[in-house]
Amino acid sequence: MSATRKSSLTPEMNVTPLVDVVLVLLIIFMVVTPLMTKNLWMNVPAKPDKKEDTTPPPPDAKPPVVLTVDKAGTLRINHEEVPRDQVVVRLQRMLNARADKIVFFDASDAVPYGSAMEVLDLARGGNITVAVLPERLAD
């Protein structure tokens, strides 16, 4: 070597420990991930076949009381528009004349969740039993 030439050292990164750590983490996540899934079992009643003949209600039976909210926020009881401040009074008066004391609730798909909950709370505030319809009624 000549005196004019200096020995230059170039630093090199040792990636072996990094690869070892990453592989260990990968194996840990591969083992833990299947254990994190949760199974929720739910028994949902089967829909009745359309072929089955259901007995129609007797002709003197009263139709169910249905409280509906449309996307404009209009409240209706059995397709009759009712002001918000008279809903509880009208529902209580209708239920007093009936054997079943249940009001069915139906909301349009466009109604915000908070607005639908306000109407439900309004009805429940009058000590009225409210059942939510699982499917949209045909208008």
LOZA-176676 format. One record per residue (C-alpha): residue in one letter; z, x, y. Coordinates in nm, 3 decimals. Last residue first. Layout:
residues N
+---+---------+---------+---------+
! r !       Z !       X !       Y !
+---+---------+---------+---------+
! A !       Z !       X !       Y !
...
+---+---------+---------+---------+
END
This chain:
residues 139
+---+---------+---------+---------+
! r !       Z !       X !       Y !
+---+---------+---------+---------+
! D !   0.103 !  -9.736 !   0.039 !
! A !   0.150 !  -9.579 !  -0.304 !
! L !   0.498 !  -9.437 !  -0.323 !
! R !   0.539 !  -9.061 !  -0.322 !
! E !   0.725 !  -8.919 !  -0.618 !
! P !   1.087 !  -8.817 !  -0.675 !
! L !   1.233 !  -9.102 !  -0.469 !
! V !   1.566 !  -9.001 !  -0.319 !
! A !   1.859 !  -9.229 !  -0.393 !
! V !   2.094 !  -9.328 !  -0.112 !
! T !   2.432 !  -9.496 !  -0.158 !
! I !   2.537 !  -9.638 !   0.177 !
! N !   2.872 !  -9.553 !   0.333 !
! G !   2.727 !  -9.597 !   0.687 !
! G !   2.722 !  -9.221 !   0.741 !
! R !   2.508 !  -9.194 !   0.429 !
! A !   2.225 !  -9.372 !   0.610 !
! L !   2.242 !  -9.145 !   0.915 !
! D !   2.282 !  -8.839 !   0.693 !
! L !   1.961 !  -8.931 !   0.510 !
! V !   1.783 !  -8.983 !   0.842 !
! E !   1.903 !  -8.645 !   0.971 !
! M !   1.800 !  -8.481 !   0.641 !
! A !   1.443 !  -8.608 !   0.684 !
! S !   1.431 !  -8.468 !   1.036 !
! G !   1.558 !  -8.129 !   0.918 !
! Y !   1.300 !  -8.109 !   0.639 !
! P !   1.009 !  -8.166 !   0.875 !
! V !   0.805 !  -8.479 !   0.798 !
! A !   0.446 !  -8.398 !   0.692 !
! D !   0.507 !  -8.483 !   0.325 !
! S !   0.606 !  -8.834 !   0.427 !
! A !   0.959 !  -8.936 !   0.346 !
! D !   1.099 !  -9.176 !   0.087 !
! F !   1.458 !  -9.289 !   0.048 !
! F !   1.574 !  -9.557 !  -0.198 !
! V !   1.874 !  -9.765 !  -0.093 !
! I !   2.124 !  -9.863 !  -0.362 !
! K !   2.387 ! -10.138 !  -0.357 !
! D !   2.263 ! -10.332 !  -0.656 !
! A !   2.396 ! -10.690 !  -0.655 !
! R !   2.228 ! -10.773 !  -0.326 !
! A !   2.323 ! -10.983 !  -0.022 !
! N !   2.557 ! -10.719 !   0.119 !
! L !   2.283 ! -10.461 !   0.073 !
! M !   2.055 ! -10.620 !   0.334 !
! R !   2.334 ! -10.642 !   0.595 !
! Q !   2.436 ! -10.282 !   0.529 !
! L !   2.075 ! -10.167 !   0.564 !
! R !   2.028 ! -10.357 !   0.891 !
! V !   2.347 ! -10.217 !   1.042 !
! V !   2.265 !  -9.861 !   0.932 !
! V !   1.906 !  -9.874 !   1.064 !
! Q !   1.982 ! -10.036 !   1.400 !
! D !   2.019 !  -9.719 !   1.611 !
! R !   1.702 !  -9.567 !   1.466 !
! P !   1.483 !  -9.863 !   1.557 !
! V !   1.333 ! -10.045 !   1.254 !
! E !   0.968 ! -10.077 !   1.150 !
! E !   0.918 ! -10.307 !   0.853 !
! H !   0.744 ! -10.146 !   0.552 !
! N !   1.048 ! -10.208 !   0.323 !
! I !   1.281 ! -10.049 !   0.579 !
! R !   1.082 !  -9.831 !   0.815 !
! L !   1.177 !  -9.537 !   1.034 !
! T !   0.915 !  -9.380 !   1.259 !
! G !   0.938 !  -9.002 !   1.282 !
! A !   0.567 !  -8.953 !   1.355 !
! K !   0.520 !  -8.803 !   1.006 !
! D !   0.652 !  -9.118 !   0.843 !
! V !   1.010 !  -9.192 !   0.739 !
! T !   1.081 !  -9.448 !   0.469 !
! L !   1.389 !  -9.648 !   0.368 !
! V !   1.321 !  -9.849 !   0.053 !
! V !   1.528 ! -10.150 !  -0.052 !
! P !   1.421 ! -10.256 !  -0.399 !
! P !   1.227 ! -10.579 !  -0.440 !
! K !   1.436 ! -10.891 !  -0.511 !
! A !   1.404 ! -11.047 !  -0.854 !
! D !   1.302 ! -11.418 !  -0.862 !
! P !   0.976 ! -11.347 !  -1.044 !
! P !   1.151 ! -11.152 !  -1.320 !
! P !   1.064 ! -10.784 !  -1.328 !
! P !   0.760 ! -10.685 !  -1.528 !
! T !   0.813 ! -10.561 !  -1.883 !
! T !   0.666 ! -10.222 !  -1.933 !
! D !   0.376 ! -10.197 !  -2.170 !
! E !   0.337 !  -9.839 !  -2.277 !
! K !  -0.012 !  -9.698 !  -2.234 !
! K !   0.073 !  -9.532 !  -1.902 !
! D !   0.301 !  -9.304 !  -2.095 !
! P !   0.645 !  -9.259 !  -1.952 !
! K !   0.707 !  -8.929 !  -1.781 !
! A !   0.932 !  -8.702 !  -1.982 !
! P !   1.287 !  -8.655 !  -1.869 !
! V !   1.356 !  -8.310 !  -1.731 !
! N !   1.603 !  -8.095 !  -1.917 !
! M !   1.659 !  -7.778 !  -1.722 !
! W !   1.721 !  -7.431 !  -1.850 !
! L !   1.749 !  -7.156 !  -1.596 !
! N !   1.664 !  -6.814 !  -1.725 !
! K !   1.759 !  -6.517 !  -1.516 !
! T !   1.561 !  -6.196 !  -1.488 !
! M !   1.769 !  -5.888 !  -1.404 !
! L !   1.788 !  -5.755 !  -1.760 !
! P !   1.411 !  -5.701 !  -1.773 !
! T !   1.435 !  -5.479 !  -1.462 !
! V !   1.721 !  -5.254 !  -1.584 !
! V !   1.533 !  -5.051 !  -1.849 !
! M !   1.217 !  -4.988 !  -1.647 !
! F !   1.428 !  -4.918 !  -1.338 !
! I !   1.629 !  -4.652 !  -1.521 !
! I !   1.314 !  -4.494 !  -1.668 !
! L !   1.152 !  -4.473 !  -1.325 !
! L !   1.467 !  -4.324 !  -1.175 !
! V !   1.472 !  -4.053 !  -1.443 !
! L !   1.102 !  -3.982 !  -1.384 !
! V !   1.156 !  -3.952 !  -1.009 !
! V !   1.448 !  -3.713 !  -1.055 !
! D !   1.253 !  -3.488 !  -1.291 !
! V !   0.948 !  -3.486 !  -1.062 !
! L !   1.164 !  -3.375 !  -0.769 !
! P !   1.332 !  -3.104 !  -0.979 !
! T !   0.986 !  -2.965 !  -1.075 !
! V !   0.844 !  -2.974 !  -0.725 !
! N !   0.936 !  -2.616 !  -0.627 !
! M !   0.798 !  -2.569 !  -0.281 !
! E !   0.633 !  -2.239 !  -0.210 !
! P !   0.717 !  -2.009 !   0.076 !
! T !   0.453 !  -1.747 !   0.153 !
! L !   0.575 !  -1.391 !   0.172 !
! S !   0.373 !  -1.143 !   0.363 !
! S !   0.396 !  -0.773 !   0.284 !
! K !   0.305 !  -0.587 !   0.590 !
! R !  -0.014 !  -0.383 !   0.606 !
! T !  -0.013 !  -0.098 !   0.848 !
! A !   0.188 !   0.129 !   0.620 !
! S !  -0.068 !   0.115 !   0.344 !
! M !   0.000 !   0.000 !   0.000 !
+---+---------+---------+---------+
END
